Amino acid sequence: EILAKGKRVYGQTCEHCHGKTGTGDGPDADPDSPPGDLTDASRAARNPDGVLFYKIWNGRKSPKMPAFKSEGLAKDEVWQVVHYIKSLRKPA
């Protein structure tokens, strides 16, 4: 249920930059500041759950990403996205 909710929120808020499969190839991705590849399993150690939440909630300067606390997402929706994007990671 959480993954289904996370997939829905991801589709509404993240997919346009990160792409349908999370590889950073969305239609609105900035080529000068490409979104991270969420499927890259090697990034998992640098991005545990709390770090993912922080980056989504507070945004990033590089690569550019809006702060979704200012975009209308609730904290529980961000956690749902965290769980969903973890499911996009390819096996190491």
SULBELHU-V407500 format. One record per residue. SS is DSSP state (2 for helix, 1 for strand, 0 for the rest). OMEGA is omega in radians with two decimals (* if undefined). BURIAL is # if it has 16 or more other C-alpha atoms within 10 Angstrom, else .. Layout:
SS:OMEGA:BURIAL
SS:OMEGA:BURIAL
This chain:
0:-3.14:.
2:3.13:.
2:3.12:#
2:3.10:.
2:3.12:#
2:3.11:#
2:3.12:#
2:-3.14:#
2:3.09:#
2:3.14:#
2:-3.11:.
2:-2.98:.
2:-2.99:.
0:-3.00:#
2:-3.08:#
2:3.06:#
2:-3.08:#
2:3.13:#
0:-3.08:#
0:-3.10:#
0:3.07:.
0:-3.07:#
0:3.11:#
0:-3.06:#
0:3.14:#
0:-3.08:#
0:-3.14:.
0:-3.13:.
0:3.13:#
0:-3.11:.
0:3.11:.
0:3.12:.
0:-3.02:.
0:3.10:#
0:3.10:#
0:3.07:#
0:-3.08:#
0:-3.13:#
0:-3.06:#
0:-3.08:#
2:-3.12:.
2:3.12:.
2:-3.05:.
0:-3.11:.
0:3.14:.
0:-3.03:.
0:3.04:.
0:-3.03:.
2:-3.09:.
2:3.11:.
2:3.08:.
2:3.12:#
2:-3.11:#
2:-3.11:.
2:3.13:#
2:-3.07:#
2:-3.03:#
2:-3.13:.
0:-3.11:#
1:3.05:.
0:-3.11:.
0:-0.12:.
0:-3.08:.
0:3.06:.
1:-3.13:#
0:3.04:.
0:-3.06:#
0:2.98:#
0:3.11:.
0:-3.09:.
0:3.04:.
0:3.10:.
0:3.03:.
0:-3.13:.
2:3.14:.
2:3.08:.
2:3.09:#
2:3.09:#
2:3.08:#
2:3.10:#
2:3.10:#
2:-3.13:#
2:3.14:#
2:-3.09:#
2:3.03:#
2:3.13:#
2:3.13:.
0:-3.09:#
0:3.05:#
0:3.09:.
0:-3.14:.
0:*:.
